[in-house]
Amino acid sequence: MWWLIAAVGLGIPLVVTAMPEFGMLAVGAVAGAVTAGLGGGTVPQFLVFVAVSVALIAVVRPLANRHRRQSPQLASGIDALKGKSATVLERVDGGVGGRIKLAGEIWSARSLDGSQVYEPGQQVDVVEIEGATAVVI
């Protein structure tokens, strides 16, 4: 019973501080309670608590930190349009530019290389978005 009270006691700071280590210690306390329920003595209960808690902190915490440092895989907004293919609707060049159909919308566009010209019907790739203009190759 004391292990379950300890698990709840460790769960409260987990919720309040959002520190996952408290949750891992709470799981260790539940493991200690299971050991007590199976008839284990005080020393085995404590050893199970320590072993489970340390194992979780040693394995889960580095994985969580690595996951937290990764940038999101889902691009949105303008970033989602970079690298997409588009169809030229009006002649696109490096000067005045033209129009392309990109992701179902019509965008103004200009060539990345000022000397390159793309005619209507050609497929181009969006390199970047500058304001409301797509830069294409």
C-alpha positions in Angstrom: 0.0 0.0 0.0 2.9 2.4 0.8 4.3 1.9 -2.7 1.0 3.0 -4.3 0.9 6.1 -2.0 4.5 6.8 -3.1 3.5 6.4 -6.8 0.6 8.9 -6.4 2.9 11.2 -4.5 5.5 11.1 -7.4 2.7 11.5 -9.9 1.6 14.9 -8.5 5.0 16.7 -9.2 5.0 15.0 -12.7 1.7 16.8 -13.5 2.6 20.1 -11.8 6.2 20.4 -13.1 6.0 18.3 -16.3 9.3 16.6 -15.4 9.1 13.0 -16.8 11.6 11.7 -14.2 8.9 11.8 -11.6 6.7 9.6 -13.8 9.6 7.1 -14.2 10.0 7.0 -10.4 6.2 6.6 -10.0 6.4 3.5 -12.4 9.2 2.2 -10.2 7.0 2.6 -7.2 4.2 0.7 -8.9 6.7 -2.1 -9.7 7.6 -2.1 -6.0 3.9 -2.5 -5.2 3.6 -5.4 -7.6 6.6 -7.0 -5.9 5.0 -6.6 -2.5 1.7 -8.0 -3.9 3.6 -11.1 -5.1 5.0 -11.6 -1.6 8.4 -10.1 -1.9 10.1 -8.8 1.2 11.2 -5.2 1.8 14.7 -5.6 0.3 13.4 -7.1 -3.0 10.7 -4.4 -3.2 13.3 -1.7 -2.8 15.6 -3.3 -5.3 12.8 -3.6 -7.9 11.9 0.0 -7.3 15.5 1.2 -7.9 16.1 -1.1 -10.8 12.9 -0.1 -12.7 13.4 3.6 -12.0 17.1 3.6 -13.0 16.3 1.6 -16.1 13.6 4.0 -17.2 15.7 7.1 -16.6 18.7 5.5 -18.3 16.7 4.4 -21.4 13.7 6.6 -21.8 15.2 10.0 -20.9 17.9 10.0 -23.6 15.3 9.0 -26.2 13.0 11.7 -25.1 15.7 14.4 -25.2 16.8 13.3 -28.7 13.2 13.4 -29.9 12.7 16.9 -28.4 15.8 18.3 -30.2 14.7 17.1 -33.6 13.0 19.6 -35.9 9.5 18.8 -36.9 9.1 16.6 -40.0 6.0 18.3 -41.1 6.5 21.4 -43.2 3.8 24.0 -43.4 3.1 27.3 -45.1 5.8 28.5 -47.4 8.2 25.9 -46.3 5.9 23.2 -47.6 6.0 24.7 -51.1 9.8 24.6 -51.5 10.8 21.6 -53.7 7.3 21.2 -55.2 6.8 20.9 -58.9 4.7 23.5 -60.7 3.4 24.1 -64.3 4.2 27.2 -66.1 1.1 29.2 -67.2 2.8 32.3 -68.6 6.3 32.7 -69.7 8.7 32.8 -66.8 12.1 34.5 -67.0 14.5 36.2 -64.7 13.3 39.7 -65.4 9.6 40.5 -65.4 8.7 36.9 -64.5 5.5 35.1 -65.2 2.8 32.8 -63.7 2.9 29.2 -62.5 0.3 26.8 -61.1 1.6 25.6 -57.7 -0.4 23.4 -55.4 -3.6 24.3 -57.2 -3.0 28.0 -56.9 -1.6 30.6 -59.4 1.6 32.2 -58.3 3.8 34.9 -59.8 7.2 33.4 -60.5 10.7 34.3 -61.7 13.6 32.2 -62.8 16.5 31.6 -60.4 18.9 31.9 -63.2 18.1 35.3 -64.8 19.0 34.0 -68.3 16.8 30.9 -68.1 13.3 31.1 -69.8 10.5 28.7 -69.2 7.6 28.4 -71.6 3.9 27.6 -70.8 3.3 23.9 -70.2 6.8 23.2 -68.9 7.3 21.7 -65.4 9.5 23.7 -63.0 10.6 23.1 -59.4 10.2 25.8 -56.7 13.5 26.7 -55.0 12.2 29.3 -52.7 9.4 31.8 -52.1 10.2 35.5 -51.9 7.2 37.4 -50.8 4.4 36.4 -53.2 6.8 35.2 -55.9 8.1 31.7 -56.4 11.7 31.3 -57.5 11.9 28.4 -59.9 14.4 26.2 -61.8 
